Amino acid sequence: MTTPIVLIATAQGDDVDALAMIEKEVTAIKKTLEEAVDNGWIELVIIRDATIEKLSNEFNKKENSDRITIFHYAGHADREGLIVEAADGSSKFAYSAGLTKFLSSIKSLKLVFLNACTTEGNAKDLLLGDIQNVISTNCEIADDAAYIFAKQFYQSLAAIKTVDEAFQDAAARVEMEIAENNYRNLDKRGPKRKNSPPPSNPFPWEIGMDYNYGDWKLTDLVQIEVFLAYDQKDEEIVTEEFRPHIVMLERQKLISTITSDYIKGGDLQEVLFEKAEAARIILLLLSANFMAGKDTTRLVKLALNKMHREKGNVVVIPILLKKVLLQGQILDKYMPLPRNGKFVDQWDNRDAAFTDIAKDLREVVLRERKKLGLER
């Protein structure tokens, strides 16, 4: 299972007074997400005194590839961009145009939370750049309000509420604790700012959402990895006939599927074996080609060893793809799909066979998600 990353970046530049409140915000988020980290749902990464170089390096780490799903910024900003640290500890801009292009290139990002002053310009650009959810501000905000809003938002998110529900909870919490005319902070901090126009919304925080993706919960970030092991000669039936039947499980955010067509470059065989080793569910799509292949035989042994080694945490399911003799083979004693024991290529309607397989696979996935506390 791939663990999503929540990346928190902070910067105060030459504004020493802001350090205590920013650190208080980070500590609150860290404590709130502690259980989710312990459950293995997320990994929390914190960058203090963030520079453009530090941010770029963290996003581009190989081990973080396709894993950073939430980016939270706590510090200062205005409509020109985020105010980050310079090499000498002073303040400098991470300008909106470049920031938007950079963050939009991170395909795994689902939420960007810019908890700093006057970031709505960044938000509009990010939504156009295909970021699914962006939380921003339309004016300068008081430090204590920023802390309360962020703390409550992540408390609700950790309680498996949707992003929109968490936003509404955070807004209500700020309105309960702070008088309306005290939300905003008129102090000018960081690099000299241009005069800001009146806010477009009377409440400082706004949420932008791409409704093509819909609302989501923290547990939706965690997808069960399903590895499809098949012989290359069977690729057509797997990709064109079987895969469409499990795409709905991917769209429902229940699984992520790994197959050889996802692997690009490097030593293909070794990368495949690494992916199989990391998966929680391994589907062995059986055929004469599969049973005769050296690499697929190695994958079978890897899968079965993993299942016995990590008893209860790995599921290996033989899929009866094309008729082949299994009697006396190592897989003969494992329960296959379809459950009736009939190979897919022997069915009058192969779509009916794959539908049965997808239905049973969904039950297995939901059972595994319940084990991990991802479903209630």
Residue pairs with C-beta under 8 A, 6 or more apart in sequence:
1 40
1 222
1 223
1 224
1 225
1 278
1 280
1 372
2 66
2 67
2 223
2 225
2 256
2 278
3 40
3 41
3 42
3 43
3 67
3 222
4 41
4 42
4 43
4 67
4 68
4 69
4 70
4 108
4 221
4 222
5 42
5 43
5 44
5 45
5 64
5 67
5 68
5 69
5 70
6 33
6 42
6 43
6 44
6 45
6 69
6 70
6 72
7 45
7 46
7 47
7 58
7 59
7 68
7 70
7 71
7 72
8 26
8 29
8 30
8 44
8 45
8 46
8 47
8 72
8 73
8 74
9 46
9 47
9 50
9 54
9 55
9 71
9 72
9 73
9 74
9 75
10 22
10 23
10 25
10 26
10 46
10 47
10 48
10 49
10 50
10 73
10 74
10 75
11 49
11 50
11 51
11 73
11 75
11 76
11 82
11 83
11 84
11 85
11 91
12 18
12 19
12 22
12 49
12 75
12 76
12 85
13 75
13 76
13 83
13 84
13 85
13 86
13 89
13 90
13 91
13 92
13 190
14 89
14 90
14 91
14 190
15 76
15 91
15 189
15 190
18 75
18 76
18 143
18 189
21 143
21 144
21 146
21 147
22 74
22 75
22 143
24 147
25 74
25 115
25 146
25 147
25 150
25 151
26 46
26 48
26 74
28 147
28 150
28 151
28 154
29 72
29 150
29 151
29 154
30 44
30 46
32 151
32 154
32 155
32 158
33 42
33 44
33 154
33 158
35 158
36 42
36 158
36 218
37 43
37 44
39 372
39 373
40 222
40 372
41 218
41 219
41 221
41 222
41 372
41 373
41 374
42 218
42 221
42 222
43 67
45 58
45 64
45 68
47 54
47 55
47 58
49 85
49 89
50 73
50 75
50 84
50 85
51 84
51 85
51 86
51 87
52 84
52 92
52 94
55 84
55 94
56 102
58 64
58 68
59 68
59 102
59 106
66 107
66 108
67 108
68 106
68 108
68 109
69 108
69 109
69 110
69 111
69 221
70 109
70 110
70 111
70 112
70 113
70 221
71 103
71 106
71 109
71 111
71 112
71 113
72 113
72 115
72 150
73 82
73 112
73 113
73 114
73 115
73 116
74 115
74 116
74 146
74 150
75 82
75 83
75 84
75 116
76 82
76 83
76 91
76 116
76 117
76 189
76 190
77 83
77 114
77 116
77 117
77 118
77 119
77 122
78 117
78 118
78 190
78 193
78 194
78 196
79 96
79 118
79 120
79 121
79 122
79 194
79 196
80 93
80 95
80 96
80 193
80 194
81 93
81 94
81 95
81 96
81 98
81 99
81 122
82 93
82 94
82 99
82 114
82 116
82 119
82 122
83 91
83 92
83 93
83 94
83 116
83 190
83 191
84 91
84 92
84 93
84 94
85 91
85 92
86 92
91 190
91 191
92 191
93 191
96 121
96 122
96 125
97 125
99 122
100 122
100 125
100 126
100 128
100 129
101 129
103 109
103 112
103 126
103 129
103 131
104 126
104 129
104 130
104 131
109 131
109 132
110 131
110 132
110 133
110 213
110 216
110 221
111 131
111 132
111 133
111 134
111 135
111 163
112 123
112 126
112 131
112 133
112 134
112 135
113 134
113 135
113 150
113 153
114 122
114 123
114 134
114 135
114 136
114 137
115 135
115 137
115 146
115 149
115 150
116 137
116 141
116 146
117 137
117 139
117 140
117 141
117 185
117 189
118 137
118 138
118 139
118 140
118 196
119 136
119 137
120 136
120 137
120 138
120 200
120 206
122 134
122 136
123 134
123 135
123 136
123 206
123 208
124 208
126 134
126 208
127 134
127 208
127 210
130 210
131 210
132 209
132 210
132 213
132 216
133 163
133 207
133 208
133 209
133 210
134 207
134 208
135 153
135 167
135 205
135 206
135 207
135 208
136 205
136 206
136 208
137 204
137 205
137 206
138 199
138 200
138 201
138 204
138 205
138 206
139 184
139 196
139 199
139 204
140 184
140 185
140 186
140 187
140 196
141 183
141 184
141 185
141 204
141 205
142 178
142 182
142 183
142 184
142 185
143 185
144 178
145 174
145 178
145 182
145 183
145 185
145 204
148 170
148 173
148 174
148 177
148 178
149 170
149 171
149 173
149 174
149 205
150 170
152 166
152 169
152 170
152 173
152 174
153 166
153 167
153 169
153 170
154 166
155 169
156 165
156 166
156 169
156 170
157 163
157 166
157 217
157 218
158 218
160 217
160 218
160 219
160 376
161 169
161 217
162 215
162 216
162 217
163 207
163 209
163 215
163 216
163 217
164 207
164 209
164 215
165 215
167 205
167 207
170 205
171 203
171 205
174 183
174 205
175 203
180 202
183 203
183 204
184 204
200 206
209 215
216 253
219 374
219 375
220 253
222 372
222 374
223 250
223 253
223 254
223 255
223 256
224 254
224 255
224 256
224 280
224 281
224 365
224 368
224 369
225 255
225 256
225 257
225 258
225 275
225 278
225 279
225 280
225 281
226 246
226 255
226 256
226 257
226 258
226 279
226 280
226 281
226 282
226 283
226 361
226 365
227 257
227 258
227 259
227 275
227 276
227 279
227 281
227 282
227 283
228 238
228 242
228 243
228 257
228 258
228 259
228 283
228 285
229 276
229 282
229 283
229 284
229 285
229 290
229 296
229 299
229 300
229 303
230 238
230 259
230 285
230 287
230 290
230 296
230 321
231 285
231 287
231 289
231 290
231 293
231 296
232 260
233 287
233 289
234 285
234 287
234 289
234 290
234 321
234 322
235 260
235 261
237 321
237 322
237 344
238 259
238 285
238 321
239 259
239 261
241 350
241 351
241 354
242 285
242 319
242 321
242 354
242 357
243 257
243 259
245 351
245 354
245 355
245 357
245 358
246 255
246 257
246 358
246 361
248 358
249 255
249 358
249 361
249 362
249 365
250 256
250 257
254 362
254 365
254 366
254 369
255 281
255 365
258 275
258 276
258 279
260 268
260 272
263 271
263 272
263 275
269 295
272 295
272 299
273 298
273 299
273 302
276 282
276 299
276 302
276 303
276 306
277 302
277 306
279 314
280 313
280 314
280 315
280 368
281 314
281 315
281 316
281 317
281 361
281 364
281 365
281 368
282 303
282 306
282 307
282 314
282 315
282 316
282 317
283 317
283 319
283 361
284 290
284 299
284 300
284 303
284 316
284 317
284 318
284 319
284 331
285 319
285 321
286 318
286 319
286 320
286 321
286 322
286 324
286 326
286 331
286 336
287 321
287 322
287 324
288 322
288 324
289 296
289 322
290 296
290 321
290 324
291 297
291 324
291 329
300 330
300 331
301 330
303 314
303 316
304 316
304 330
306 314
306 316
307 314
307 315
307 316
312 371
315 364
315 368
316 334
317 334
317 335
317 336
317 337
317 361
317 364
318 331
318 334
318 335
318 336
318 337
319 336
319 337
319 344
319 357
320 336
320 337
320 338
320 341
320 342
320 343
320 344
321 343
321 344
321 345
322 343
322 344
322 345
323 343
323 345
323 346
324 343
326 332
337 356
337 357
337 360
337 361
338 344
338 353
338 356
338 357
338 360
339 356
339 360
342 353
344 350
344 353
344 354
344 357
347 353
366 375
369 375
370 376
